[in-house]
Amino acid sequence: MKRISKVLSLLFLAVAPCAMAQEAGNIEVSLVLGNSTMFQQSNQDMYLLPKYDNTSATPGTGLGNAYSSQSSDPGLYLNLSEVGSNNILNVAGIQGRYFLAPNIDVNLMFAMNINATPSKDYIEGVDESSPLAIPAQRYIQGRLQSNLQFNVGGDYHFHVGKNNNLNAYAGANVGYQLGRIQTTTPYTGNQTGEDVKYRVQSQAGQVMGIQAAIVGGIAAQTNCGLVIGIEVSPVAYQYSVYQVGPTGFQTYKANHHALKFLSNPCLKLGFRF
C-alpha cells in the first residue's frame, strides 16, 4: 500500500507542472478509486434475511440470534458506521462533472452490483443397489441480490499554483443507497411419512441509507485531457434503515445514525473534454 501511495504521489507531482485550467462547459468523467459508502455484501445472505423462531411467537423477528429476546445493534451487526471501508484499489463508482463556470461544477456519481441465482428443485434419486442406484439432485435456493448507490452534489473551485492551473475545490453532496436480497426456496424433498412438504417460500430484506457530506480535494489536468485528483470528506453523515419482511408477518425495522470526520479518501482518474 505504501508503494502504491508513493507512485500515485509521484504521478500527481509529475502532472501538476503542466496542468491546465478548466473552462465553463467542460465535462469531466472520472473513475473513483478508494472508499465507498456502498453497503458491504460479504454477509448479505445473513443480515438481510428474516431471523425468527417458527415454533414460538417470541422473541420474533430481529437482528442476530433468532432465539434471543435481544436484537443486535444494527450499527455493529451491519457495519453501518463504516461510511467508506474499502482500500485504494477498490472501484467505488463513476462520477461525471459539468462545469457551469470555470469555478463551479455540478456532479453525479453512480455504482451498482446485481447478482442473480435461479432456483432449482430437488430431484429424488432411486435407492437401489449399484449399478441401479440413481443419485438425487440437490435443490438450489433462488437468490436475487442488488446493491446500488448514487449521489449528487456541487463544488466551488479555487485555482492554485504558480500558473493557477491546479484547482482545489470544496463542496457538498447528498446521496442514497440500497442493499436488497430476495430468496425463493423451491421443492426441497422434505417428507413426513407419506406426505411431502412442498411450499414455495420467499423471503426478502433490505437496508437503505441517506448520506450527506462536505467534500474537498485537489485536481490537475494534463494537456491531453487526463485528470488526476484526490478527495476526502471532512464531515459525512449517514442515516440507515434496516427492514425485513417475513412472509405473513409484520415488517421489522431498525435504524442507525453515523457521523464521520475525515472519511472517504479517494483517488480520481478521468478525462475532461
C-alpha positions as CSV (number, residue, x, y, z in Angstrom):
1,M,0.0,0.0,0.0
2,K,2.9,2.4,0.8
3,R,4.4,1.7,-2.6
4,I,1.1,2.5,-4.3
5,S,0.7,5.7,-2.4
6,K,4.2,6.8,-3.4
7,V,3.6,6.0,-7.1
8,L,0.3,8.0,-7.0
9,S,2.0,10.9,-5.3
10,L,4.8,11.0,-7.9
11,L,2.3,10.8,-10.7
12,F,0.3,13.7,-9.3
13,L,3.5,15.8,-8.9
14,A,4.5,15.0,-12.5
15,V,1.2,16.1,-13.8
16,A,0.9,19.3,-11.7
17,P,3.6,21.4,-13.6
18,C,1.8,21.0,-16.9
19,A,-1.8,21.2,-15.6
20,M,-4.4,23.1,-17.5
21,A,-7.4,25.1,-16.0
22,Q,-11.0,24.0,-16.7
23,E,-13.5,26.1,-18.6
24,A,-17.2,26.7,-18.5
25,G,-19.0,23.9,-20.4
26,N,-16.3,21.3,-19.8
27,I,-17.5,17.8,-19.0
28,E,-15.4,15.5,-16.8
29,V,-15.8,11.7,-16.4
30,S,-13.8,10.0,-13.7
31,L,-13.3,6.5,-12.3
32,V,-13.4,6.8,-8.5
33,L,-11.0,4.5,-6.6
34,G,-10.9,4.0,-2.9
35,N,-13.5,4.1,-0.1
36,S,-17.1,3.6,-1.0
37,T,-20.2,4.2,1.1
38,M,-22.0,1.2,-0.5
39,F,-23.2,-1.4,2.0
40,Q,-20.9,-4.4,2.5
41,Q,-22.2,-7.5,0.8
42,S,-20.0,-10.2,2.3
43,N,-22.7,-11.1,4.9
44,Q,-25.7,-10.1,2.9
45,D,-27.2,-13.6,3.0
46,M,-27.3,-13.3,6.8
47,Y,-28.3,-9.8,7.8
48,L,-30.9,-9.1,5.1
49,L,-33.0,-12.2,5.7
50,P,-35.6,-12.7,8.5
51,K,-34.4,-14.5,11.6
52,Y,-37.3,-15.8,13.6
53,D,-38.4,-18.9,15.5
54,N,-41.3,-20.8,13.8
55,T,-42.3,-22.6,17.0
56,S,-42.9,-19.6,19.2
57,A,-44.4,-16.1,18.9
58,T,-41.5,-14.7,20.9
59,P,-38.8,-13.4,20.5
60,G,-39.9,-12.8,16.9
61,T,-38.0,-11.2,14.1
62,G,-34.8,-9.3,14.8
63,L,-31.1,-9.0,14.1
64,G,-28.8,-11.7,15.2
65,N,-29.8,-14.8,17.1
66,A,-33.4,-15.8,16.4
67,Y,-33.7,-17.5,19.9
68,S,-32.7,-14.4,21.9
69,S,-35.1,-11.8,23.2
70,Q,-32.5,-9.0,22.5
71,S,-31.8,-7.9,18.9
72,S,-28.3,-7.0,17.9
73,D,-27.2,-3.3,17.5
74,P,-27.8,-2.6,13.7
75,G,-24.7,-0.3,13.6
76,L,-22.4,-3.1,14.8
77,Y,-24.1,-6.0,13.1
78,L,-24.4,-4.4,9.7
79,N,-21.2,-2.3,9.9
80,L,-23.4,0.8,9.2
81,S,-20.9,3.1,11.0
82,E,-18.4,2.4,8.2
83,V,-19.0,5.3,5.9
84,G,-16.4,4.1,3.5
85,S,-14.3,1.0,4.2
86,N,-12.5,-0.1,1.0
87,N,-8.9,0.2,0.0
88,I,-7.4,2.4,-2.7
89,L,-7.6,-0.3,-5.3
90,N,-11.4,-0.6,-5.0
91,V,-13.6,0.9,-7.7
92,A,-16.1,2.9,-5.8
93,G,-18.0,4.2,-8.8
94,I,-18.1,6.5,-11.8
95,Q,-18.5,10.3,-11.5
96,G,-19.5,12.9,-14.0
97,R,-19.0,16.6,-13.7
98,Y,-20.3,19.5,-15.7
99,F,-18.7,23.0,-15.2
100,L,-21.4,25.7,-15.1
101,A,-18.5,28.2,-14.9
102,P,-14.7,27.8,-14.6
103,N,-15.1,27.7,-10.8
104,I,-18.5,26.0,-10.3
105,D,-19.5,22.4,-11.2
106,V,-22.4,20.0,-10.6
107,N,-21.7,16.3,-10.3
108,L,-23.3,12.9,-10.2
109,M,-21.8,9.6,-9.0
110,F,-23.3,6.1,-9.5
111,A,-22.4,2.5,-8.6
112,M,-24.4,-0.7,-8.8
113,N,-24.0,-4.5,-8.3
114,I,-26.5,-7.2,-9.2
115,N,-26.2,-11.0,-8.6
116,A,-28.9,-13.5,-9.6
117,T,-29.1,-17.3,-9.0
118,P,-32.2,-19.1,-10.4
119,S,-33.8,-21.7,-8.2
120,K,-33.6,-25.5,-8.9
121,D,-36.0,-28.1,-7.4
122,Y,-34.8,-31.2,-5.6
123,I,-35.0,-34.3,-7.7
124,E,-35.4,-37.6,-5.9
125,G,-33.0,-40.5,-6.6
126,V,-33.5,-44.2,-6.6
127,D,-32.1,-46.0,-3.6
128,E,-31.1,-49.3,-5.1
129,S,-28.0,-51.4,-5.0
130,S,-25.4,-50.4,-7.6
131,P,-25.5,-50.2,-10.5
132,L,-29.2,-49.5,-10.5
133,A,-29.0,-46.6,-8.0
134,I,-29.8,-43.1,-9.3
135,P,-28.3,-40.2,-7.3
136,A,-30.6,-37.5,-6.1
137,Q,-30.0,-33.9,-7.3
138,R,-29.9,-31.3,-4.5
139,Y,-32.0,-28.2,-4.7
140,I,-30.6,-24.7,-5.2
141,Q,-32.2,-21.7,-3.4
142,G,-33.1,-18.9,-5.8
143,R,-31.5,-15.6,-4.9
144,L,-31.5,-12.0,-6.2
145,Q,-29.1,-9.6,-4.7
146,S,-28.7,-5.9,-5.6
147,N,-26.8,-3.0,-4.3
148,L,-26.9,0.5,-5.7
149,Q,-25.6,3.9,-4.7
150,F,-25.8,7.4,-6.2
151,N,-25.2,10.9,-5.1
152,V,-25.4,14.4,-6.5
153,G,-23.5,17.5,-5.5
154,G,-21.7,20.7,-6.4
155,D,-18.2,22.1,-5.9
156,Y,-16.6,25.5,-5.9
157,H,-13.0,25.5,-7.4
158,F,-10.1,27.7,-6.3
159,H,-7.2,28.0,-8.8
160,V,-3.8,27.5,-7.1
161,G,-0.2,27.1,-8.1
162,K,2.2,29.3,-9.9
163,N,0.2,29.3,-13.2
164,N,-3.2,29.0,-11.4
165,N,-3.8,25.7,-13.3
166,L,-4.1,23.4,-10.3
167,N,-7.5,23.6,-8.7
168,A,-8.5,22.9,-5.1
169,Y,-12.2,22.6,-4.5
170,A,-14.8,22.4,-1.7
171,G,-18.4,21.4,-1.9
172,A,-21.2,19.1,-0.7
173,N,-23.2,16.2,-1.9
174,V,-26.2,14.1,-0.9
175,G,-26.8,10.5,-1.8
176,Y,-28.9,7.4,-1.5
177,Q,-28.1,3.7,-1.4
178,L,-30.0,0.5,-1.2
179,G,-28.9,-3.1,-0.5
180,R,-31.5,-5.8,-1.1
181,I,-31.8,-9.6,-1.2
182,Q,-34.7,-11.8,-2.0
183,T,-34.7,-15.6,-1.8
184,T,-37.0,-18.3,-3.2
185,T,-36.9,-21.8,-1.7
186,P,-38.2,-24.4,-4.2
187,Y,-39.2,-28.0,-3.7
188,T,-36.7,-29.4,-1.1
189,G,-37.7,-33.1,-0.9
190,N,-38.6,-32.9,2.8
191,Q,-41.0,-35.6,3.8
192,T,-43.1,-36.6,6.8
193,G,-44.3,-40.2,6.4
194,E,-46.2,-40.4,3.2
195,D,-46.7,-36.7,2.9
196,V,-44.4,-34.4,1.1
197,K,-44.0,-30.8,2.4
198,Y,-43.8,-28.6,-0.6
199,R,-44.4,-24.9,-0.4
200,V,-42.5,-22.3,-2.3
201,Q,-41.2,-19.8,0.3
202,S,-40.0,-16.3,-0.4
203,Q,-38.1,-14.0,2.0
204,A,-36.7,-10.6,1.4
205,G,-34.9,-7.9,3.3
206,Q,-33.2,-4.6,2.5
207,V,-31.2,-1.8,4.1
208,M,-31.5,1.8,2.8
209,G,-29.3,4.7,3.5
210,I,-29.2,8.5,3.0
211,Q,-25.9,10.3,3.1
212,A,-24.8,13.9,3.2
213,A,-21.2,15.1,3.2
214,I,-18.9,18.0,2.8
215,V,-16.1,17.2,0.4
216,G,-12.8,18.8,-0.5
217,G,-10.0,17.9,-2.8
218,I,-7.4,18.9,-5.4
219,A,-7.1,18.0,-9.1
220,A,-4.9,18.6,-12.1
221,Q,-5.4,18.1,-15.8
222,T,-2.7,17.4,-18.4
223,N,-2.7,18.9,-21.9
224,C,-4.1,15.6,-23.2
225,G,-7.2,15.8,-21.0
226,L,-6.2,13.3,-18.3
227,V,-7.4,14.4,-14.9
228,I,-5.9,13.2,-11.6
229,G,-7.5,14.2,-8.3
230,I,-7.5,13.4,-4.6
231,E,-10.7,13.9,-2.5
232,V,-11.8,13.5,1.1
233,S,-14.9,14.2,3.2
234,P,-14.1,16.3,6.2
235,V,-17.6,15.6,7.6
236,A,-20.0,12.8,6.5
237,Y,-23.4,11.8,7.9
238,Q,-25.4,8.6,7.1
239,Y,-28.8,7.6,8.2
240,S,-29.6,3.9,7.6
241,V,-32.9,1.9,7.8
242,Y,-32.8,-1.9,8.0
243,Q,-36.0,-3.7,7.0
244,V,-37.1,-7.3,6.7
245,G,-40.5,-8.8,5.9
246,P,-41.1,-12.4,7.0
247,T,-43.8,-13.9,4.9
248,G,-47.1,-13.4,6.6
249,F,-45.7,-11.3,9.5
250,Q,-45.3,-7.7,10.3
251,T,-42.3,-5.9,8.8
252,Y,-39.4,-5.4,11.2
253,K,-37.5,-2.1,11.0
254,A,-34.4,-0.7,12.8
255,N,-32.5,2.5,12.1
256,H,-29.0,3.8,12.7
257,H,-27.1,7.1,12.6
258,A,-23.4,7.6,11.7
259,L,-21.3,10.7,11.8
260,K,-17.7,10.5,10.5
261,F,-14.9,13.0,10.2
262,L,-12.1,12.9,7.6
263,S,-13.7,9.9,5.9
264,N,-13.9,8.5,2.3
265,P,-10.5,9.3,0.9
266,C,-10.4,8.5,-2.8
267,L,-8.4,8.9,-6.0
268,K,-10.0,10.0,-9.2
269,L,-8.7,9.2,-12.7
270,G,-10.6,10.6,-15.6
271,F,-10.8,12.8,-18.7
272,R,-12.1,16.3,-19.3
273,F,-13.4,17.4,-22.6
